[in-house]
Amino acid sequence: MESGTSNDTGSFILSHPEEQPNLTKKIEGGSAPSHYINRYHADHDVACAFCAKQTPHRRGYTAQMPDGRIALIGRDCASEFFGKERASSWEKALKAQEDRRARRRVVERAVASVPSLLVQITPELVSIERQCLDITCAITEGMAGRQPQVLRRDNGDWDIVADDRRVLYTVAAAAILNAGRTRRHHLAKALEALKKLSAIDATTDMSDKVVSRMLDLRTSLIADIESGLRLLRRCARFYTANNLKALSRVLASIDSGITRVDLKVKSSGTFVRLTDRGIRIEGFDGGYLREAEHATFPLPNLNELPSSEQILALIK
Ligand SMILES: [Zn+2]
């Protein structure tokens, strides 16, 4: 099969069909194929085994005879000798076979890419994602009650427009604050998918059902890797001292449960610190004020994220 090329639609087209072993050069008149086993598009003339003149042609099929012989048949000869209907049913069956083979190959490639993907999508990366989502959710929930509408502006400037009903603000990558508690842990899902794929033995004959399931798994794996790494890149842009200072200015001016978010650099690492508003409780004896409290979250190192292009090149 080295003489063939696989194109994007997944069909496998031979360019030197005459090199196939055990070809029968001439098929006696009246004998019809049972089906096609492949198609060819040669850049030179090859001889048809079915017509008396062995018409030279470039496009055709390798036909399987009911007795096991195989022979080349020109595309036009097929419908001429056996009728359009039969020729097109053989063609359709071949196409279905090619599609099945192409889908299988995509799964095989995905399975083959698992070991190198597991070098990149590690439990450490999954825990970085979890930490990022923890901080982001804590901020979002801290602001609760007054969820500002987040507008993204890539120049990093802030526009704060306060009115009675809502506060608009923009900051580079602040759209991540839309992350809620139910946000999908994409890289965790990707790691799960990789483990499932690695359990597949692609050398055995997979049923169409298994192939379909694995193709779906591959699709969601790719989407999860892209989304997960995108979130981490946005977090890398968002969690800077300047951005958090700007966020704190907004929080102080709105009715938010947290009033300040800042970065704390310690010898043990960098932390994001949330400061809440404190609580005032009115009572018989005049009331009680709980002072503002802090919550701290470790900020993972986001400086050495793998590139999604590189990772996805492994599987695509
Ligand atoms: Zn012919």
py3Dmol code that shows the C-alpha trace and the ligand (Angstrom):
import py3Dmol

protein = """\
ATOM      1  CA  MET A   1       0.000   0.000   0.000  1.00  0.00           C
ATOM      2  CA  GLU A   2       3.048   2.305  -0.068  1.00  0.00           C
ATOM      3  CA  SER A   3       2.090   3.510  -3.531  1.00  0.00           C
ATOM      4  CA  GLY A   4      -1.105   5.092  -2.229  1.00  0.00           C
ATOM      5  CA  THR A   5      -1.925   8.408  -0.726  1.00  0.00           C
ATOM      6  CA  SER A   6      -4.468   9.095   1.961  1.00  0.00           C
ATOM      7  CA  ASN A   7      -6.410  12.262   1.328  1.00  0.00           C
ATOM      8  CA  ASP A   8      -8.365  14.433   3.729  1.00  0.00           C
ATOM      9  CA  THR A   9     -11.705  12.821   3.030  1.00  0.00           C
ATOM     10  CA  GLY A  10     -10.170   9.626   4.318  1.00  0.00           C
ATOM     11  CA  SER A  11     -10.313   7.557   1.142  1.00  0.00           C
ATOM     12  CA  PHE A  12      -7.270   5.585   0.238  1.00  0.00           C
ATOM     13  CA  ILE A  13      -6.413   5.971  -3.412  1.00  0.00           C
ATOM     14  CA  LEU A  14      -3.750   3.902  -5.133  1.00  0.00           C
ATOM     15  CA  SER A  15      -1.468   5.604  -7.642  1.00  0.00           C
ATOM     16  CA  HIS A  16       0.209   2.385  -8.922  1.00  0.00           C
ATOM     17  CA  PRO A  17      -2.650  -0.138  -8.967  1.00  0.00           C
ATOM     18  CA  GLU A  18      -0.837  -2.443 -11.402  1.00  0.00           C
ATOM     19  CA  GLU A  19       1.784  -3.203  -8.724  1.00  0.00           C
ATOM     20  CA  GLN A  20      -0.685  -5.102  -6.551  1.00  0.00           C
ATOM     21  CA  PRO A  21       0.285  -8.775  -6.271  1.00  0.00           C
ATOM     22  CA  ASN A  22      -1.822 -11.536  -7.882  1.00  0.00           C
ATOM     23  CA  LEU A  23      -3.715  -9.303 -10.303  1.00  0.00           C
ATOM     24  CA  THR A  24      -5.503 -11.185 -13.057  1.00  0.00           C
ATOM     25  CA  LYS A  25      -4.662  -9.423 -16.324  1.00  0.00           C
ATOM     26  CA  LYS A  26      -7.731 -10.524 -18.262  1.00  0.00           C
ATOM     27  CA  ILE A  27     -11.226 -11.475 -17.100  1.00  0.00           C
ATOM     28  CA  GLU A  28     -13.357 -13.517 -19.514  1.00  0.00           C
ATOM     29  CA  GLY A  29     -16.461 -11.809 -20.894  1.00  0.00           C
ATOM     30  CA  GLY A  30     -19.649 -12.134 -18.876  1.00  0.00           C
ATOM     31  CA  SER A  31     -17.941 -12.437 -15.477  1.00  0.00           C
ATOM     32  CA  ALA A  32     -18.948  -9.760 -12.989  1.00  0.00           C
ATOM     33  CA  PRO A  33     -17.113  -8.651  -9.834  1.00  0.00           C
ATOM     34  CA  SER A  34     -18.702  -9.260  -6.428  1.00  0.00           C
ATOM     35  CA  HIS A  35     -17.356  -5.989  -5.019  1.00  0.00           C
ATOM     36  CA  TYR A  36     -14.537  -3.450  -5.195  1.00  0.00           C
ATOM     37  CA  ILE A  37     -11.616  -3.619  -2.810  1.00  0.00           C
ATOM     38  CA  ASN A  38     -10.032  -0.246  -3.548  1.00  0.00           C
ATOM     39  CA  ARG A  39      -9.947   2.609  -6.022  1.00  0.00           C
ATOM     40  CA  TYR A  40      -7.070   4.105  -7.980  1.00  0.00           C
ATOM     41  CA  HIS A  41      -6.085   7.280  -9.712  1.00  0.00           C
ATOM     42  CA  ALA A  42      -2.848   6.605 -11.599  1.00  0.00           C
ATOM     43  CA  ASP A  43      -0.683   9.273 -13.203  1.00  0.00           C
ATOM     44  CA  HIS A  44      -0.074   6.854 -16.074  1.00  0.00           C
ATOM     45  CA  ASP A  45      -2.264   4.540 -18.170  1.00  0.00           C
ATOM     46  CA  VAL A  46      -3.168   1.115 -16.808  1.00  0.00           C
ATOM     47  CA  ALA A  47      -4.956  -1.683 -18.655  1.00  0.00           C
ATOM     48  CA  CYS A  48      -8.555  -2.688 -17.952  1.00  0.00           C
ATOM     49  CA  ALA A  49      -8.992  -6.430 -17.435  1.00  0.00           C
ATOM     50  CA  PHE A  50     -12.666  -6.492 -18.386  1.00  0.00           C
ATOM     51  CA  CYS A  51     -12.898  -5.098 -21.896  1.00  0.00           C
ATOM     52  CA  ALA A  52     -11.626  -6.757 -25.055  1.00  0.00           C
ATOM     53  CA  LYS A  53      -9.380  -3.835 -25.938  1.00  0.00           C
ATOM     54  CA  GLN A  54      -8.018  -3.591 -22.391  1.00  0.00           C
ATOM     55  CA  THR A  55      -8.713   0.130 -22.637  1.00  0.00           C
ATOM     56  CA  PRO A  56      -5.930   2.236 -21.103  1.00  0.00           C
ATOM     57  CA  HIS A  57      -7.267   4.435 -18.321  1.00  0.00           C
ATOM     58  CA  ARG A  58      -6.175   6.151 -15.116  1.00  0.00           C
ATOM     59  CA  ARG A  59      -9.173   6.044 -12.815  1.00  0.00           C
ATOM     60  CA  GLY A  60     -10.788   2.801 -11.779  1.00  0.00           C
ATOM     61  CA  TYR A  61     -11.221   0.119  -9.147  1.00  0.00           C
ATOM     62  CA  THR A  62      -9.605  -3.108  -8.105  1.00  0.00           C
ATOM     63  CA  ALA A  63     -12.467  -5.560  -8.383  1.00  0.00           C
ATOM     64  CA  GLN A  64     -12.874  -8.782  -6.424  1.00  0.00           C
ATOM     65  CA  MET A  65     -14.324 -11.703  -8.412  1.00  0.00           C
ATOM     66  CA  PRO A  66     -16.616 -14.252  -6.718  1.00  0.00           C
ATOM     67  CA  ASP A  67     -13.901 -16.904  -7.271  1.00  0.00           C
ATOM     68  CA  GLY A  68     -11.288 -14.855  -5.430  1.00  0.00           C
ATOM     69  CA  ARG A  69      -9.396 -13.376  -8.387  1.00  0.00           C
ATOM     70  CA  ILE A  70      -8.719  -9.637  -8.375  1.00  0.00           C
ATOM     71  CA  ALA A  71      -8.496  -7.408 -11.449  1.00  0.00           C
ATOM     72  CA  LEU A  72      -8.438  -3.763 -12.503  1.00  0.00           C
ATOM     73  CA  ILE A  73     -11.521  -2.234 -14.042  1.00  0.00           C
ATOM     74  CA  GLY A  74     -11.795   1.235 -15.550  1.00  0.00           C
ATOM     75  CA  ARG A  75     -14.373   3.537 -14.005  1.00  0.00           C
ATOM     76  CA  ASP A  76     -16.376   3.909 -17.186  1.00  0.00           C
ATOM     77  CA  CYS A  77     -16.188   0.209 -18.143  1.00  0.00           C
ATOM     78  CA  ALA A  78     -17.847  -0.737 -14.879  1.00  0.00           C
ATOM     79  CA  SER A  79     -21.114   1.061 -15.624  1.00  0.00           C
ATOM     80  CA  GLU A  80     -20.937   0.200 -19.303  1.00  0.00           C
ATOM     81  CA  PHE A  81     -20.642  -3.559 -18.728  1.00  0.00           C
ATOM     82  CA  PHE A  82     -22.619  -4.058 -15.548  1.00  0.00           C
ATOM     83  CA  GLY A  83     -25.052  -1.170 -15.581  1.00  0.00           C
ATOM     84  CA  LYS A  84     -25.024   2.120 -13.673  1.00  0.00           C
ATOM     85  CA  GLU A  85     -26.996   0.685 -10.792  1.00  0.00           C
ATOM     86  CA  ARG A  86     -24.689  -2.217 -10.004  1.00  0.00           C
ATOM     87  CA  ALA A  87     -21.566  -0.149 -10.576  1.00  0.00           C
ATOM     88  CA  SER A  88     -22.810   2.527  -8.233  1.00  0.00           C
ATOM     89  CA  SER A  89     -23.777   0.025  -5.527  1.00  0.00           C
ATOM     90  CA  TRP A  90     -20.226  -1.386  -5.625  1.00  0.00           C
ATOM     91  CA  GLU A  91     -18.879   2.142  -5.484  1.00  0.00           C
ATOM     92  CA  LYS A  92     -21.079   2.965  -2.471  1.00  0.00           C
ATOM     93  CA  ALA A  93     -20.022  -0.155  -0.628  1.00  0.00           C
ATOM     94  CA  LEU A  94     -16.377   0.703  -1.279  1.00  0.00           C
ATOM     95  CA  LYS A  95     -16.908   4.242  -0.028  1.00  0.00           C
ATOM     96  CA  ALA A  96     -18.479   2.925   3.164  1.00  0.00           C
ATOM     97  CA  GLN A  97     -15.523   0.587   3.597  1.00  0.00           C
ATOM     98  CA  GLU A  98     -13.051   3.451   3.055  1.00  0.00           C
ATOM     99  CA  ASP A  99     -14.886   5.676   5.530  1.00  0.00           C
ATOM    100  CA  ARG A 100     -14.821   2.929   8.114  1.00  0.00           C
ATOM    101  CA  ARG A 101     -11.099   2.452   7.549  1.00  0.00           C
ATOM    102  CA  ALA A 102     -10.431   6.204   7.752  1.00  0.00           C
ATOM    103  CA  ARG A 103     -12.361   6.521  11.023  1.00  0.00           C
ATOM    104  CA  ARG A 104     -10.468   3.573  12.412  1.00  0.00           C
ATOM    105  CA  ARG A 105      -7.211   5.192  11.450  1.00  0.00           C
ATOM    106  CA  VAL A 106      -8.112   8.423  13.257  1.00  0.00           C
ATOM    107  CA  VAL A 107      -8.753   6.356  16.399  1.00  0.00           C
ATOM    108  CA  GLU A 108      -5.490   4.471  15.926  1.00  0.00           C
ATOM    109  CA  ARG A 109      -3.597   7.763  15.643  1.00  0.00           C
ATOM    110  CA  ALA A 110      -5.322   9.079  18.763  1.00  0.00           C
ATOM    111  CA  VAL A 111      -4.441   5.933  20.710  1.00  0.00           C
ATOM    112  CA  ALA A 112      -0.850   6.141  19.473  1.00  0.00           C
ATOM    113  CA  SER A 113      -0.580   9.744  20.685  1.00  0.00           C
ATOM    114  CA  VAL A 114      -1.658   8.918  24.251  1.00  0.00           C
ATOM    115  CA  PRO A 115       1.829   8.312  25.740  1.00  0.00           C
ATOM    116  CA  SER A 116       3.183  11.657  24.501  1.00  0.00           C
ATOM    117  CA  LEU A 117      -0.008  13.445  25.554  1.00  0.00           C
ATOM    118  CA  LEU A 118       0.312  11.979  29.046  1.00  0.00           C
ATOM    119  CA  VAL A 119       3.727  13.642  29.297  1.00  0.00           C
ATOM    120  CA  GLN A 120       1.982  17.026  28.830  1.00  0.00           C
ATOM    121  CA  ILE A 121      -1.432  16.574  30.456  1.00  0.00           C
ATOM    122  CA  THR A 122      -0.136  15.538  33.857  1.00  0.00           C
ATOM    123  CA  PRO A 123      -1.801  15.257  37.275  1.00  0.00           C
ATOM    124  CA  GLU A 124       0.277  18.360  38.164  1.00  0.00           C
ATOM    125  CA  LEU A 125      -1.331  20.325  35.326  1.00  0.00           C
ATOM    126  CA  VAL A 126      -4.754  19.096  36.439  1.00  0.00           C
ATOM    127  CA  SER A 127      -4.037  20.351  39.950  1.00  0.00           C
ATOM    128  CA  ILE A 128      -2.924  23.730  38.544  1.00  0.00           C
ATOM    129  CA  GLU A 129      -6.285  23.907  36.786  1.00  0.00           C
ATOM    130  CA  ARG A 130      -8.094  23.028  40.011  1.00  0.00           C
ATOM    131  CA  GLN A 131      -6.224  25.730  41.947  1.00  0.00           C
ATOM    132  CA  CYS A 132      -7.015  28.312  39.262  1.00  0.00           C
ATOM    133  CA  LEU A 133     -10.691  27.405  39.322  1.00  0.00           C
ATOM    134  CA  ASP A 134     -10.741  27.472  43.141  1.00  0.00           C
ATOM    135  CA  ILE A 135      -9.425  31.039  43.260  1.00  0.00           C
ATOM    136  CA  THR A 136     -11.590  32.196  40.400  1.00  0.00           C
ATOM    137  CA  CYS A 137     -14.747  30.679  41.887  1.00  0.00           C
ATOM    138  CA  ALA A 138     -13.945  32.165  45.305  1.00  0.00           C
ATOM    139  CA  ILE A 139     -13.699  35.638  43.788  1.00  0.00           C
ATOM    140  CA  THR A 140     -16.877  35.166  41.768  1.00  0.00           C
ATOM    141  CA  GLU A 141     -18.787  33.906  44.772  1.00  0.00           C
ATOM    142  CA  GLY A 142     -17.269  36.597  46.975  1.00  0.00           C
ATOM    143  CA  MET A 143     -18.674  39.207  44.658  1.00  0.00           C
ATOM    144  CA  ALA A 144     -22.060  37.501  44.731  1.00  0.00           C
ATOM    145  CA  GLY A 145     -25.208  39.512  45.039  1.00  0.00           C
ATOM    146  CA  ARG A 146     -23.787  42.060  42.722  1.00  0.00           C
ATOM    147  CA  GLN A 147     -22.450  40.173  39.766  1.00  0.00           C
ATOM    148  CA  PRO A 148     -20.824  42.768  37.546  1.00  0.00           C
ATOM    149  CA  GLN A 149     -21.045  42.393  33.840  1.00  0.00           C
ATOM    150  CA  VAL A 150     -17.603  41.646  32.547  1.00  0.00           C
ATOM    151  CA  LEU A 151     -16.492  43.246  29.346  1.00  0.00           C
ATOM    152  CA  ARG A 152     -13.169  42.373  27.868  1.00  0.00           C
ATOM    153  CA  ARG A 153     -10.787  45.006  26.648  1.00  0.00           C
ATOM    154  CA  ASP A 154      -7.458  43.788  25.417  1.00  0.00           C
ATOM    155  CA  ASN A 155      -5.486  46.964  26.004  1.00  0.00           C
ATOM    156  CA  GLY A 156      -5.724  46.306  29.724  1.00  0.00           C
ATOM    157  CA  ASP A 157      -7.382  49.639  30.542  1.00  0.00           C
ATOM    158  CA  TRP A 158     -10.290  49.759  32.910  1.00  0.00           C
ATOM    159  CA  ASP A 159     -13.488  51.618  32.390  1.00  0.00           C
ATOM    160  CA  ILE A 160     -15.616  51.726  35.475  1.00  0.00           C
ATOM    161  CA  VAL A 161     -19.123  52.947  34.960  1.00  0.00           C
ATOM    162  CA  ALA A 162     -21.110  52.850  38.149  1.00  0.00           C
ATOM    163  CA  ASP A 163     -24.832  53.244  38.104  1.00  0.00           C
ATOM    164  CA  ASP A 164     -27.559  52.074  40.426  1.00  0.00           C
ATOM    165  CA  ARG A 165     -28.127  48.772  38.764  1.00  0.00           C
ATOM    166  CA  ARG A 166     -24.841  47.476  37.542  1.00  0.00           C
ATOM    167  CA  VAL A 167     -21.178  48.099  37.342  1.00  0.00           C
ATOM    168  CA  LEU A 168     -19.393  47.538  34.112  1.00  0.00           C
ATOM    169  CA  TYR A 169     -15.728  46.950  34.157  1.00  0.00           C
ATOM    170  CA  THR A 170     -13.141  45.725  31.780  1.00  0.00           C
ATOM    171  CA  VAL A 171      -9.746  44.249  32.338  1.00  0.00           C
ATOM    172  CA  ALA A 172      -7.577  41.921  30.311  1.00  0.00           C
ATOM    173  CA  ALA A 173      -8.807  38.358  30.797  1.00  0.00           C
ATOM    174  CA  ALA A 174     -11.338  39.328  33.487  1.00  0.00           C
ATOM    175  CA  ALA A 175     -13.867  37.237  31.597  1.00  0.00           C
ATOM    176  CA  ILE A 176     -12.552  34.297  33.632  1.00  0.00           C
ATOM    177  CA  LEU A 177     -14.573  35.679  36.547  1.00  0.00           C
ATOM    178  CA  ASN A 178     -17.616  34.222  34.854  1.00  0.00           C
ATOM    179  CA  ALA A 179     -16.378  30.849  36.055  1.00  0.00           C
ATOM    180  CA  GLY A 180     -18.902  29.374  38.413  1.00  0.00           C
ATOM    181  CA  ARG A 181     -18.786  26.417  40.749  1.00  0.00           C
ATOM    182  CA  THR A 182     -20.143  24.181  38.003  1.00  0.00           C
ATOM    183  CA  ARG A 183     -17.408  25.083  35.589  1.00  0.00           C
ATOM    184  CA  ARG A 184     -16.022  22.054  33.819  1.00  0.00           C
ATOM    185  CA  HIS A 185     -12.566  20.953  34.892  1.00  0.00           C
ATOM    186  CA  HIS A 186     -11.401  20.530  31.318  1.00  0.00           C
ATOM    187  CA  LEU A 187      -7.912  19.201  31.891  1.00  0.00           C
ATOM    188  CA  ALA A 188      -9.167  16.740  34.507  1.00  0.00           C
ATOM    189  CA  LYS A 189     -11.665  15.484  31.903  1.00  0.00           C
ATOM    190  CA  ALA A 190      -8.886  15.342  29.310  1.00  0.00           C
ATOM    191  CA  LEU A 191      -6.757  13.202  31.607  1.00  0.00           C
ATOM    192  CA  GLU A 192      -9.713  10.848  32.157  1.00  0.00           C
ATOM    193  CA  ALA A 193     -10.234  10.595  28.390  1.00  0.00           C
ATOM    194  CA  LEU A 194      -6.553   9.817  27.881  1.00  0.00           C
ATOM    195  CA  LYS A 195      -6.775   6.995  30.394  1.00  0.00           C
ATOM    196  CA  LYS A 196      -9.781   5.566  28.545  1.00  0.00           C
ATOM    197  CA  LEU A 197      -8.000   5.838  25.210  1.00  0.00           C
ATOM    198  CA  SER A 198      -4.903   4.156  26.573  1.00  0.00           C
ATOM    199  CA  ALA A 199      -7.022   1.159  27.568  1.00  0.00           C
ATOM    200  CA  ILE A 200      -8.026   0.619  23.928  1.00  0.00           C
ATOM    201  CA  ASP A 201      -6.211  -2.043  21.981  1.00  0.00           C
ATOM    202  CA  ALA A 202      -6.207  -0.483  18.510  1.00  0.00           C
ATOM    203  CA  THR A 203      -4.472  -3.518  17.015  1.00  0.00           C
ATOM    204  CA  THR A 204      -7.595  -5.625  17.418  1.00  0.00           C
ATOM    205  CA  ASP A 205     -10.579  -5.247  15.161  1.00  0.00           C
ATOM    206  CA  MET A 206     -12.684  -2.571  16.841  1.00  0.00           C
ATOM    207  CA  SER A 207     -16.408  -2.683  16.213  1.00  0.00           C
ATOM    208  CA  ASP A 208     -17.987   0.317  14.500  1.00  0.00           C
ATOM    209  CA  LYS A 209     -19.668   1.134  17.782  1.00  0.00           C
ATOM    210  CA  VAL A 210     -16.348   1.236  19.638  1.00  0.00           C
ATOM    211  CA  VAL A 211     -14.803   3.323  16.850  1.00  0.00           C
ATOM    212  CA  SER A 212     -17.675   5.831  17.074  1.00  0.00           C
ATOM    213  CA  ARG A 213     -17.349   6.056  20.814  1.00  0.00           C
ATOM    214  CA  MET A 214     -13.604   6.584  20.576  1.00  0.00           C
ATOM    215  CA  LEU A 215     -14.055   9.287  17.916  1.00  0.00           C
ATOM    216  CA  ASP A 216     -16.442  11.124  20.234  1.00  0.00           C
ATOM    217  CA  LEU A 217     -13.973  10.734  23.065  1.00  0.00           C
ATOM    218  CA  ARG A 218     -11.205  12.134  20.860  1.00  0.00           C
ATOM    219  CA  THR A 219     -13.371  15.125  19.892  1.00  0.00           C
ATOM    220  CA  SER A 220     -14.151  16.010  23.489  1.00  0.00           C
ATOM    221  CA  LEU A 221     -10.521  15.390  24.460  1.00  0.00           C
ATOM    222  CA  ILE A 222      -9.334  17.955  21.911  1.00  0.00           C
ATOM    223  CA  ALA A 223     -11.985  20.468  23.008  1.00  0.00           C
ATOM    224  CA  ASP A 224     -11.080  19.954  26.681  1.00  0.00           C
ATOM    225  CA  ILE A 225      -7.370  20.415  26.084  1.00  0.00           C
ATOM    226  CA  GLU A 226      -8.026  23.612  24.143  1.00  0.00           C
ATOM    227  CA  SER A 227     -10.456  25.035  26.705  1.00  0.00           C
ATOM    228  CA  GLY A 228      -8.394  23.973  29.713  1.00  0.00           C
ATOM    229  CA  LEU A 229      -5.182  25.511  28.445  1.00  0.00           C
ATOM    230  CA  ARG A 230      -7.055  28.641  27.325  1.00  0.00           C
ATOM    231  CA  LEU A 231      -8.345  29.121  30.867  1.00  0.00           C
ATOM    232  CA  LEU A 232      -4.828  28.721  32.286  1.00  0.00           C
ATOM    233  CA  ARG A 233      -3.433  31.240  29.794  1.00  0.00           C
ATOM    234  CA  ARG A 234      -6.169  33.707  30.781  1.00  0.00           C
ATOM    235  CA  CYS A 235      -5.440  33.144  34.449  1.00  0.00           C
ATOM    236  CA  ALA A 236      -1.757  33.834  33.733  1.00  0.00           C
ATOM    237  CA  ARG A 237      -2.800  37.174  32.228  1.00  0.00           C
ATOM    238  CA  PHE A 238      -5.369  38.007  34.875  1.00  0.00           C
ATOM    239  CA  TYR A 239      -3.623  37.174  38.140  1.00  0.00           C
ATOM    240  CA  THR A 240      -1.136  40.032  38.212  1.00  0.00           C
ATOM    241  CA  ALA A 241      -0.676  42.588  40.988  1.00  0.00           C
ATOM    242  CA  ASN A 242      -1.893  45.405  38.734  1.00  0.00           C
ATOM    243  CA  ASN A 243      -5.035  43.647  37.572  1.00  0.00           C
ATOM    244  CA  LEU A 244      -5.958  42.708  41.129  1.00  0.00           C
ATOM    245  CA  LYS A 245      -5.376  46.273  42.287  1.00  0.00           C
ATOM    246  CA  ALA A 246      -7.775  47.453  39.597  1.00  0.00           C
ATOM    247  CA  LEU A 247     -10.271  44.738  40.561  1.00  0.00           C
ATOM    248  CA  SER A 248     -10.053  45.829  44.205  1.00  0.00           C
ATOM    249  CA  ARG A 249     -10.900  49.401  43.212  1.00  0.00           C
ATOM    250  CA  VAL A 250     -14.065  48.113  41.586  1.00  0.00           C
ATOM    251  CA  LEU A 251     -14.944  45.836  44.489  1.00  0.00           C
ATOM    252  CA  ALA A 252     -14.582  48.705  46.988  1.00  0.00           C
ATOM    253  CA  SER A 253     -17.019  50.780  44.983  1.00  0.00           C
ATOM    254  CA  ILE A 254     -19.777  48.207  44.592  1.00  0.00           C
ATOM    255  CA  ASP A 255     -21.916  46.210  46.948  1.00  0.00           C
ATOM    256  CA  SER A 256     -19.666  43.190  46.938  1.00  0.00           C
ATOM    257  CA  GLY A 257     -19.044  40.580  49.618  1.00  0.00           C
ATOM    258  CA  ILE A 258     -15.309  40.934  49.091  1.00  0.00           C
ATOM    259  CA  THR A 259     -13.695  44.337  49.062  1.00  0.00           C
ATOM    260  CA  ARG A 260     -10.155  43.551  48.100  1.00  0.00           C
ATOM    261  CA  VAL A 261      -8.116  40.959  46.213  1.00  0.00           C
ATOM    262  CA  ASP A 262      -4.357  41.071  46.223  1.00  0.00           C
ATOM    263  CA  LEU A 263      -1.245  39.001  45.669  1.00  0.00           C
ATOM    264  CA  LYS A 264       0.909  37.928  48.604  1.00  0.00           C
ATOM    265  CA  VAL A 265       4.370  36.699  47.775  1.00  0.00           C
ATOM    266  CA  LYS A 266       5.785  34.497  50.519  1.00  0.00           C
ATOM    267  CA  SER A 267       8.782  32.232  50.684  1.00  0.00           C
ATOM    268  CA  SER A 268       6.425  29.279  50.261  1.00  0.00           C
ATOM    269  CA  GLY A 269       4.943  30.711  47.071  1.00  0.00           C
ATOM    270  CA  THR A 270       2.488  33.273  45.747  1.00  0.00           C
ATOM    271  CA  PHE A 271      -1.010  33.535  47.170  1.00  0.00           C
ATOM    272  CA  VAL A 272      -4.156  35.326  46.185  1.00  0.00           C
ATOM    273  CA  ARG A 273      -5.747  36.949  49.223  1.00  0.00           C
ATOM    274  CA  LEU A 274      -9.423  37.852  49.385  1.00  0.00           C
ATOM    275  CA  THR A 275     -10.600  40.319  52.008  1.00  0.00           C
ATOM    276  CA  ASP A 276     -14.268  40.334  52.891  1.00  0.00           C
ATOM    277  CA  ARG A 277     -16.446  43.170  54.116  1.00  0.00           C
ATOM    278  CA  GLY A 278     -17.020  41.991  57.637  1.00  0.00           C
ATOM    279  CA  ILE A 279     -20.503  41.612  58.989  1.00  0.00           C
ATOM    280  CA  ARG A 280     -22.597  43.915  61.099  1.00  0.00           C
ATOM    281  CA  ILE A 281     -25.339  42.223  63.106  1.00  0.00           C
ATOM    282  CA  GLU A 282     -27.878  44.409  64.861  1.00  0.00           C
ATOM    283  CA  GLY A 283     -28.998  43.214  68.293  1.00  0.00           C
ATOM    284  CA  PHE A 284     -30.625  44.332  71.596  1.00  0.00           C
ATOM    285  CA  ASP A 285     -27.369  45.557  72.954  1.00  0.00           C
ATOM    286  CA  GLY A 286     -26.516  47.694  69.969  1.00  0.00           C
ATOM    287  CA  GLY A 287     -25.018  45.275  67.550  1.00  0.00           C
ATOM    288  CA  TYR A 288     -21.943  43.357  66.778  1.00  0.00           C
ATOM    289  CA  LEU A 289     -19.361  43.881  64.066  1.00  0.00           C
ATOM    290  CA  ARG A 290     -17.263  41.078  62.729  1.00  0.00           C
ATOM    291  CA  GLU A 291     -14.048  42.521  61.361  1.00  0.00           C
ATOM    292  CA  ALA A 292     -13.025  41.860  57.787  1.00  0.00           C
ATOM    293  CA  GLU A 293     -11.504  38.431  57.285  1.00  0.00           C
ATOM    294  CA  HIS A 294      -9.066  37.052  54.760  1.00  0.00           C
ATOM    295  CA  ALA A 295      -9.065  33.915  52.720  1.00  0.00           C
ATOM    296  CA  THR A 296      -5.888  32.890  50.914  1.00  0.00           C
ATOM    297  CA  PHE A 297      -5.455  30.614  47.938  1.00  0.00           C
ATOM    298  CA  PRO A 298      -2.170  29.385  46.507  1.00  0.00           C
ATOM    299  CA  LEU A 299      -1.571  30.728  42.994  1.00  0.00           C
ATOM    300  CA  PRO A 300       0.134  28.028  40.932  1.00  0.00           C
ATOM    301  CA  ASN A 301       3.059  28.789  38.668  1.00  0.00           C
ATOM    302  CA  LEU A 302       1.510  29.712  35.323  1.00  0.00           C
ATOM    303  CA  ASN A 303       4.731  30.687  33.585  1.00  0.00           C
ATOM    304  CA  GLU A 304       5.511  27.375  31.935  1.00  0.00           C
ATOM    305  CA  LEU A 305       2.255  26.261  30.403  1.00  0.00           C
ATOM    306  CA  PRO A 306       2.443  23.811  27.515  1.00  0.00           C
ATOM    307  CA  SER A 307       1.264  25.219  24.190  1.00  0.00           C
ATOM    308  CA  SER A 308      -2.001  23.785  22.936  1.00  0.00           C
ATOM    309  CA  GLU A 309      -0.809  23.895  19.310  1.00  0.00           C
ATOM    310  CA  GLN A 310       2.101  21.638  20.177  1.00  0.00           C
ATOM    311  CA  ILE A 311      -0.048  19.269  22.185  1.00  0.00           C
ATOM    312  CA  LEU A 312      -2.805  19.064  19.612  1.00  0.00           C
ATOM    313  CA  ALA A 313      -0.349  18.495  16.787  1.00  0.00           C
ATOM    314  CA  LEU A 314       0.326  15.147  18.476  1.00  0.00           C
ATOM    315  CA  ILE A 315      -3.238  13.943  18.097  1.00  0.00           C
ATOM    316  CA  LYS A 316      -4.578  15.667  14.965  1.00  0.00           C
TER     317      LYS A 316
END
"""
ligand_1 = """\
1
ZN
Zn -12.409 -1.712 -19.719
"""
view = py3Dmol.view(width=600, height=400)
view.addModel(protein, "pdb")
view.setStyle({"model": 0}, {"cartoon": {"style": "trace"}})
view.addModel(ligand_1, "xyz")
view.setStyle({"model": 1}, {"stick": {}})
view.zoomTo()
view.show()
